[in-house]
Amino acid sequence: MFPFLFIAVAGVALAAASSRRQKSNQAWARAARELGITLKPTAGVLGFFGKYSMTGQINGLTVTIDTHQSNDTTFTRYRVRYPALGLGLQAKRQHGLARVGKLLGFQDIEVGDPVFDEAIIVKGDYPERVASFLTPSRRVAITGLIELYPGSKITDTEIAYSKRGLDSDYRQLISTMQRILSVAQELRAIDRPNREAADRRLAGDVGEALEILAQAAPSGDPFIDFARKQQIGEIRYAQGDRAGAREVFKELAVQTPADPAADRWARRGASDSPAPTTPQPADGPEPAGEAAVVAEHLFRKENYSFDTMEIFENEYEGKSVAWSGELKRLRRFDHDRDFGDGPAVKAVFSIAVLETDIYAGRDVDAIVRLPHGAEGEMEIGGRYSFRGILSRCDPAMRNLFVSDAVLT
């Protein structure tokens, strides 16, 4: 009796394994077909356990998706190779041991961007050239990739990402590769609109960044255009244009149906209703709290951009602030794409440093609308106090917008 039971159980297990294998075969074949690359035949015992591999050229870059075994565990590996950058570049996610190593003299090139420097370990043969190469648009692309796929490694010749388990959903295979390709194209190409827009966002001029991207002609490269669209969607959402943002994110979700960032942003933009607001007391808006506490809540390192936006809308938008900070930039305007008509003053203050551990931190800026004439009372580098209303958030750049503000 026992031998027959054993044979029956084994038969059921083999049938289930065969069904899973068939579904995986179909997923990999479809992904290879839609990416336009070649799936290599698999060879395994009785048709099972064979390795998967697809490879080919996409827009002049060599792409490979394959599987490999390590300690009886299957890993799915994504790689995109490009012509050598000539920098000896290496970049990956920052971690505690790396920070200790830095104190001991190990290399970690800093570019002067606290968000990027805290999140990413960078090495290279020519530190000054590496720092110059890592423009704001490239820093945003690299940080976004490593946030979504923490094991990603970027070198002078390739981007590689390996994850535990077999990816057997064709949408996941395609979306992951498209995300990596968009970053690879950003590294090897100089896309002036993306670079200029990222510079403007970093400086707190979000409306100007949107204008640059909206007026830019298509690059002809789908992966650079993908990065542009993502910036446009995030900016429109941050400015309160949910309908416009929703259309952009819907396009991105179709283009990369299993990309976690595109999917979450698409869902955040799906509602036409305004974000929930807390009833305001009769004597004015409820206070948001101390700048350091608000910054830590919004921008802690485990938050993705869409998490930050959700927290901001639900808990901080429309609340009053009484903060102080070091003045970084200042200009008078008659019309501003973020704050509307003037005359008024647009000031950028560093209001908080996020202490992620004892070795590193990052700045959070407040972009503040002040009355006309306030510029005569301030100097760059001085520390000033102000009161106003939290109106917007640009999560990718760690910028908070404060309207109707006055110096105190």
Beta strands, then each sheet from edge to edge (+ up, - down):
strand 1: 38-39
strand 2: 53-58
strand 3: 61-70
strand 4: 73-81
strand 5: 90-93
strand 6: 120-123
strand 7: 153-155
strand 8: 158-164
strand 9: 320-336
strand 10: 340-355
strand 11: 361-371
strand 12: 383-394
strand 13: 399-407
sheet 1: 1+ 2- 3+ 4- 8+ 7- 5+ 6-
sheet 2: 9+ 10- 11+ 13+ 12- 9+
end
